[in-house]
Amino acid sequence: KMKGSQLLTPFPLKIIMKTFFPNLYFALLFLITSCDGCKDPDECPDRFHIPAEIIPYKAEYHIGDTISFVSKFRYYVHEIRTDKDYNLKNINFNPNTLINYLDTIGSSKITNYFTMIVENNNYKEFIFSGGSSELDGQYELNNDTFSLRFKLIPRKIGNFLLIQKCGIGPNFGDSDFPGRCTGIGYDVIVRMNEGKDGNIEILKTSKDSLYSKLFLLNPENNFYNKGGFCFRVVP
């Protein structure tokens, strides 16, 4: 006969779980064993930063001037959340450039307003069915340095917005790099002429409210983190 103290003694948790909640037991066991080496999400890289420059950096250019775009960085790329550099030598960086004429509504075709000189062989203008366009392609990797270069020569006067973005990650054929956390996504931001305002005030002159209002509601994400740069072309 069991004593009262023995009646109150609980069964081992493992036996209870396996006997009465077998599905839950094995689900918890899977999560524990499959999470070997898991990190706190705050310690996982998720947003990389790459630099870009407009040379010369000005608010106003003349028809026939040369505006140079240069973006280059070593394959150890800085990540913002962890404040560390990661080896992204095997990652494909897929940039794209939009240049919108602000004195009208909608998107623009780049070669309607500029003559382009692109130094990267795989960076070209793609024209959409609606008539607008963007530059699209990949960074080149030479001597451990990623680089992208092109030049714009203005052909018409007006106010313009240049947006420079870049895609990386599984959607672009990438899956892994040293230090990546499994199941945590990652992306990249482009900062144009770091520390300068990108002539953002010119956006207020746009006839399209997307740029004159919505972009200015959240300039950090809509403008600065997308390589934003505004300028004016005069005769």
Salt bridges, closest charged atoms under 4 A:
ASP46 OD2 - ARG81 NH2 3.27
ASP83 OD1 - HIS78 NE2 3.13
ASP85 OD1 - HIS78 ND1 3.17
ASP144 OD1 - LYS89 NZ 3.18
ASP187 OD2 - ARG47 NH2 2.80
GLU194 OE1 - HIS49 NE2 3.26
GLU194 OE2 - ARG191 NE 3.75
GLU201 OE1 - LYS204 NZ 2.98
GLU220 OE2 - ARG191 NH1 2.82
